[in-house]
């Protein structure tokens, strides 16, 4: 139980920005009875997800620390559970390769320490409440707080955006959240968003309660993403698994269904049983489409066909991205939009 007089510091969406996290912690007026509440998204996209979790585990040794799950931790857990699942693919396409790389010592493989596996499996809450505030990663559905079962509404707590951000619903407590990066922290009548998009070259922000005082640090530098490499061919590691693909060739209005055979951040090998599509999807054809499904924020991409393989029972296409499924453009929002 948090004492009413104890300072509370809330942080979110660190996304591997370990240096900025440590700089921000040094700016905070921390006392021995301070409480930290982290709202999730410790991993992916930034340069050192492992070090972020190391820092949080170190804080747990000295202070009361509450850690929530973000949608990126959910995908990370699913990847560790089954590397061939669709959710594992969404982890990679949401910046997961940089997370795996932070756990790699030889650029060929990765090892997750037991304490990190325990952190992911046991330490992450979906929601946390005090007398005045409810803390969550993404937001809440428009129903009374007493009726929100975190297990029933996990998708909303981890993924919700527009309907929550536009809502004037009164939950009886102020909702403190992240997930949708803004240029500046946003303090509204019913919610406070403190995701200021550090990984998108903006700021990492901390909120001090009950004062509602904000602290932040600027992103220090733009990190070059690091990826695992295949030990045999010394190229970027490819992940095996089926992710649904919807795409069409340039100038074609119809959308066709495919699924991946293997993939990485730069391209993919896809397949379909509709062999007759070989006349539309020929070598060097520009294509565009989406990867994934609506539950996990399907992502747009564009590219071109490098190679077509027509087999007896299926059509396979090797595709190189010109616009990868995950890009940093148009991601940081103004609070006034």
C-alpha positions as CSV (number, residue, x, y, z in Angstrom):
1,X,0.0,0.0,0.0
2,X,1.3,3.4,-1.0
3,X,1.4,6.0,1.8
4,X,-0.6,9.2,1.0
5,X,2.5,11.3,1.8
6,X,4.9,9.3,-0.3
7,X,5.9,10.8,-3.6
8,X,4.8,8.8,-6.7
9,X,6.8,9.0,-9.9
10,X,5.1,7.6,-13.0
11,X,6.9,6.7,-16.3
12,X,5.9,5.0,-19.5
13,X,6.9,3.9,-23.0
14,X,10.7,3.8,-22.4
15,X,11.1,1.6,-25.4
16,X,14.8,0.7,-24.9
17,X,15.9,4.2,-24.2
18,X,18.1,3.2,-21.3
19,X,20.4,6.2,-21.2
20,X,17.5,8.6,-21.1
21,X,15.8,6.6,-18.3
22,X,18.9,6.9,-16.2
23,X,19.2,10.6,-16.9
24,X,15.6,11.2,-16.0
25,X,15.9,9.3,-12.7
26,X,18.8,11.6,-11.7
27,X,16.5,14.6,-12.2
28,X,13.7,13.3,-9.9
29,X,13.5,14.4,-6.3
30,X,13.6,10.8,-5.0
31,X,13.2,10.0,-1.3
32,X,13.6,6.8,0.6
33,X,9.8,6.3,0.6
34,X,9.3,7.1,-3.1
35,X,7.1,4.9,-5.2
36,X,7.6,4.3,-8.9
37,X,4.8,3.2,-11.3
38,X,5.9,2.1,-14.7
39,X,3.1,1.9,-17.3
40,X,4.7,-0.6,-19.7
41,X,6.5,-0.7,-23.1
42,X,10.0,-1.1,-21.7
43,X,11.1,-2.9,-24.8
44,X,11.4,-2.6,-28.6
45,X,12.5,0.0,-31.1
46,X,15.2,1.7,-28.9
47,X,18.8,0.6,-28.4
48,X,18.9,-1.2,-25.1
49,X,15.7,-2.9,-23.8
50,X,17.7,-5.3,-21.6
51,X,19.3,-2.4,-19.8
52,X,15.9,-0.7,-19.2
53,X,14.6,-3.8,-17.5
54,X,17.9,-4.1,-15.5
55,X,17.4,-0.6,-14.2
56,X,13.8,-1.3,-13.2
57,X,14.9,-4.4,-11.3
58,X,17.6,-2.4,-9.5
59,X,15.0,0.1,-8.5
60,X,12.9,-2.7,-7.1
61,X,15.7,-3.5,-4.7
62,X,15.5,0.0,-3.1
63,X,12.0,1.4,-3.6
64,X,8.4,0.3,-3.9
65,X,8.0,-0.3,-7.7
66,X,4.8,-1.1,-9.5
67,X,5.2,-2.4,-13.1
68,X,2.4,-2.7,-15.6
69,X,2.3,-4.6,-18.9
70,X,2.4,-2.7,-22.2
71,X,1.3,-4.1,-25.6
72,X,5.0,-4.6,-26.5
73,X,5.6,-6.8,-23.4
74,X,2.5,-8.8,-24.4
75,X,3.9,-9.4,-27.8
76,X,7.4,-10.2,-26.4
77,X,5.9,-12.8,-24.1
78,X,4.0,-14.3,-27.0
79,X,7.2,-14.4,-29.0
80,X,9.1,-16.2,-26.2
81,X,6.1,-18.7,-25.9
82,X,6.0,-19.5,-29.6
83,X,8.4,-17.9,-32.1
84,X,6.3,-19.2,-35.1
85,X,3.0,-17.6,-34.0
86,X,1.3,-14.6,-35.6
87,X,1.8,-12.6,-32.4
88,X,5.5,-13.4,-32.5
89,X,5.6,-11.9,-36.0
90,X,3.8,-8.8,-34.7
91,X,6.5,-8.5,-32.0
92,X,9.2,-8.5,-34.7
93,X,7.4,-6.0,-36.8
94,X,6.8,-3.7,-33.9
95,X,10.5,-3.3,-33.3
96,X,11.2,-6.6,-31.5
97,X,14.5,-7.4,-33.3
98,X,16.2,-4.6,-31.5
99,X,15.0,-6.1,-28.2
100,X,16.5,-9.5,-29.1
101,X,19.7,-7.8,-30.2
102,X,20.0,-6.2,-26.8
103,X,20.1,-9.7,-25.3
104,X,22.7,-10.9,-27.8
105,X,26.5,-11.1,-27.2
106,X,27.6,-12.5,-30.5
107,X,25.0,-11.0,-33.0
108,X,23.9,-14.5,-33.8
109,X,21.6,-15.5,-30.9
110,X,20.0,-14.2,-27.8
111,X,19.6,-15.3,-24.2
112,X,17.0,-13.9,-21.8
113,X,18.2,-14.0,-18.1
114,X,15.9,-15.9,-15.7
115,X,15.2,-12.7,-13.7
116,X,13.9,-11.0,-16.9
117,X,11.8,-14.0,-17.7
118,X,10.3,-13.9,-14.2
119,X,9.8,-10.1,-14.6
120,X,7.8,-10.7,-17.7
121,X,5.9,-13.6,-16.4
122,X,5.1,-12.5,-12.8
123,X,5.7,-8.8,-12.3
124,X,3.5,-7.1,-14.9
125,X,0.0,-5.9,-13.9
126,X,-2.7,-4.9,-16.3
127,X,-4.1,-2.1,-14.1
128,X,-3.3,-0.5,-10.8
129,X,-5.3,1.9,-8.6
130,X,-4.8,4.3,-5.8
131,X,-7.6,6.4,-4.1
132,X,-7.4,9.1,-6.8
133,X,-5.9,7.5,-9.8
134,X,-6.1,4.4,-12.0
135,X,-2.9,3.5,-13.9
136,X,-3.0,1.6,-17.2
137,X,-0.9,1.3,-20.3
138,X,-3.2,2.4,-23.1
139,X,-6.6,3.4,-21.7
140,X,-10.0,2.2,-20.6
141,X,-13.3,1.3,-22.2
142,X,-16.3,3.6,-21.5
143,X,-17.7,1.6,-18.7
144,X,-17.7,2.1,-14.9
145,X,-14.4,1.3,-13.3
146,X,-15.9,-1.3,-11.0
147,X,-17.1,-3.2,-14.0
148,X,-13.7,-3.4,-15.7
149,X,-12.3,-6.9,-15.4
150,X,-8.6,-6.6,-16.5
151,X,-8.6,-10.1,-18.0
152,X,-11.8,-9.5,-19.9
153,X,-10.7,-6.2,-21.2
154,X,-7.0,-6.9,-21.8
155,X,-7.1,-5.8,-25.4
156,X,-8.5,-2.4,-24.5
157,X,-6.1,-1.8,-21.6
158,X,-3.1,-2.6,-23.8
159,X,-4.1,-1.4,-27.3
160,X,-7.0,1.2,-27.2
161,X,-6.4,4.6,-28.8
162,X,-8.9,6.8,-30.5
163,X,-12.1,6.0,-28.7
164,X,-10.4,6.4,-25.3
165,X,-8.5,9.6,-26.3
166,X,-11.7,11.2,-27.5
167,X,-13.8,10.1,-24.5
168,X,-15.2,12.4,-21.8
169,X,-16.3,9.5,-19.7
170,X,-16.0,9.9,-16.0
171,X,-14.3,6.8,-14.4
172,X,-14.4,8.4,-10.9
173,X,-10.6,8.5,-10.9
174,X,-8.1,10.2,-13.1
175,X,-6.6,7.7,-15.7
176,X,-2.9,7.9,-16.1
177,X,-1.6,6.3,-19.2
178,X,0.8,6.2,-22.1
179,X,0.8,4.2,-25.4
180,X,-0.1,7.1,-27.8
181,X,2.9,9.4,-28.1
182,X,2.3,13.1,-28.0
183,X,4.7,16.0,-28.4
184,X,3.9,17.1,-24.8
185,X,2.3,15.4,-21.8
186,X,-1.4,16.0,-21.9
187,X,-3.4,16.7,-18.7
188,X,-7.1,16.5,-19.3
189,X,-10.1,16.5,-17.0
190,X,-10.4,12.7,-16.9
191,X,-6.9,11.5,-17.9
192,X,-3.2,12.2,-18.1
193,X,-1.1,11.0,-21.0
194,X,2.7,11.0,-20.3
195,X,3.9,9.2,-23.4
196,X,6.1,11.9,-25.1
197,X,7.7,9.6,-27.7
198,X,11.3,9.4,-26.5
199,X,12.0,6.6,-29.0
200,X,10.7,8.9,-31.8
201,X,13.4,11.5,-31.0
202,X,11.3,13.5,-28.6
203,X,11.3,13.3,-24.8
204,X,11.0,10.8,-21.9
205,X,8.7,12.2,-19.3
206,X,8.0,11.4,-15.6
207,X,4.9,12.6,-13.7
208,X,5.2,13.3,-10.0
209,X,2.0,12.8,-8.0
210,X,0.1,14.3,-6.3
211,X,1.7,17.5,-7.4
212,X,1.2,16.7,-11.1
213,X,4.7,18.0,-11.7
214,X,6.4,16.9,-15.0
215,X,10.1,16.1,-15.5
216,X,11.6,15.2,-18.8
217,X,14.8,14.6,-20.7
218,X,15.4,15.0,-24.5
219,X,16.4,12.0,-26.6
220,X,20.2,12.0,-26.7
221,X,20.7,10.6,-30.1
222,X,19.2,8.6,-32.9
223,X,20.2,5.0,-32.5
224,X,21.0,2.8,-35.5
225,X,18.8,-0.4,-35.1
226,X,20.8,-3.6,-34.5
227,X,19.5,-6.9,-35.7
228,X,20.3,-10.5,-35.2
229,X,22.3,-12.2,-38.0
230,X,22.0,-15.7,-39.4
231,X,25.1,-17.6,-38.3
232,X,25.5,-19.4,-41.6
233,X,24.9,-16.7,-44.3
234,X,25.7,-13.7,-42.1
235,X,22.7,-11.8,-43.1
236,X,19.7,-10.5,-41.1
237,X,18.0,-13.3,-39.3
238,X,14.7,-14.5,-40.8
239,X,11.8,-15.7,-38.6
240,X,9.6,-18.6,-39.6
241,X,5.9,-18.3,-39.1
242,X,2.5,-17.4,-40.6
243,X,1.3,-13.8,-40.5
244,X,-1.8,-12.9,-42.5
245,X,-1.0,-10.5,-45.4
246,X,-3.5,-8.5,-47.5
247,X,-2.0,-6.9,-50.6
248,X,-2.5,-5.8,-54.1
249,X,-0.3,-5.0,-57.1
250,X,0.1,-1.4,-58.1
251,X,-3.0,-0.1,-59.9
252,X,-5.1,-3.1,-58.9
253,X,-8.2,-2.3,-56.7
254,X,-8.8,-5.9,-55.6
255,X,-7.1,-7.1,-52.4
256,X,-5.7,-10.6,-52.1
257,X,-4.9,-12.8,-49.1
258,X,-1.5,-14.3,-48.5
259,X,0.5,-15.5,-45.5
260,X,4.2,-15.3,-44.7
261,X,6.5,-18.3,-44.9
262,X,9.4,-16.4,-43.3
263,X,10.1,-12.7,-42.8
264,X,12.3,-10.0,-41.2
265,X,12.3,-6.2,-41.1
266,X,13.5,-5.9,-44.7
267,X,11.4,-8.4,-46.6
268,X,9.3,-11.5,-46.6
269,X,8.5,-14.7,-48.4
270,X,4.7,-15.2,-48.8
271,X,2.4,-17.8,-50.2
272,X,-1.1,-18.3,-51.4
273,X,-3.0,-21.3,-52.8
274,X,-4.5,-19.1,-55.5
275,X,-2.0,-20.0,-58.2
276,X,-3.8,-18.1,-60.9
277,X,-2.6,-14.8,-59.3
278,X,0.9,-15.4,-60.8
279,X,-0.2,-13.3,-63.8
280,X,-0.8,-10.3,-61.5
281,X,2.2,-10.7,-59.2
282,X,5.1,-10.9,-61.5
283,X,8.8,-10.0,-60.8
284,X,9.5,-6.3,-60.2
285,X,5.8,-5.5,-59.6
286,X,5.2,-2.8,-57.0
287,X,2.8,-3.9,-54.3
288,X,1.2,-2.5,-51.1
289,X,-0.9,-3.9,-48.3
290,X,-1.2,-4.7,-44.6
291,X,0.4,-7.2,-42.2
292,X,-1.4,-8.6,-39.2
293,X,-4.9,-8.2,-38.0
294,X,-7.0,-5.5,-36.4
295,X,-6.6,-6.8,-32.9
296,X,-2.9,-6.1,-33.1
297,X,-3.0,-2.9,-35.2
298,X,-2.4,-4.2,-38.7
299,X,0.4,-2.3,-40.3
300,X,0.7,-0.9,-43.8
301,X,3.7,-1.7,-46.0
302,X,4.8,-1.3,-49.6
303,X,7.5,-3.0,-51.6
304,X,8.2,-4.9,-54.8
305,X,8.4,-8.6,-55.9
306,X,11.9,-9.8,-56.2
307,X,11.1,-13.4,-57.3
308,X,8.0,-15.4,-58.1
309,X,7.9,-19.2,-57.6
310,X,4.9,-21.1,-59.0
311,X,4.5,-24.5,-57.4
312,X,2.0,-27.3,-58.0
313,X,-0.3,-26.3,-55.2
314,X,0.7,-22.7,-54.4
315,X,2.2,-19.4,-55.5
316,X,5.2,-18.0,-53.5
317,X,6.5,-14.4,-53.7
318,X,9.7,-13.0,-52.4
319,X,9.1,-9.4,-51.4
320,X,11.5,-6.6,-50.5
321,X,10.1,-3.7,-48.6
322,X,10.3,-0.1,-49.8
323,X,8.2,1.0,-46.8
324,X,8.6,-1.5,-43.9
325,X,5.5,-2.4,-41.8
326,X,7.0,-0.5,-38.9
327,X,8.2,3.1,-39.6
328,X,8.8,6.0,-37.4
329,X,7.2,8.6,-39.7
330,X,3.9,10.2,-38.7
331,X,3.9,8.5,-35.2
332,X,4.2,11.4,-32.8
333,X,1.0,13.3,-32.4
334,X,0.3,16.9,-31.4
335,X,-1.9,17.1,-28.3
336,X,-4.1,19.5,-30.2
337,X,-5.0,17.0,-33.0
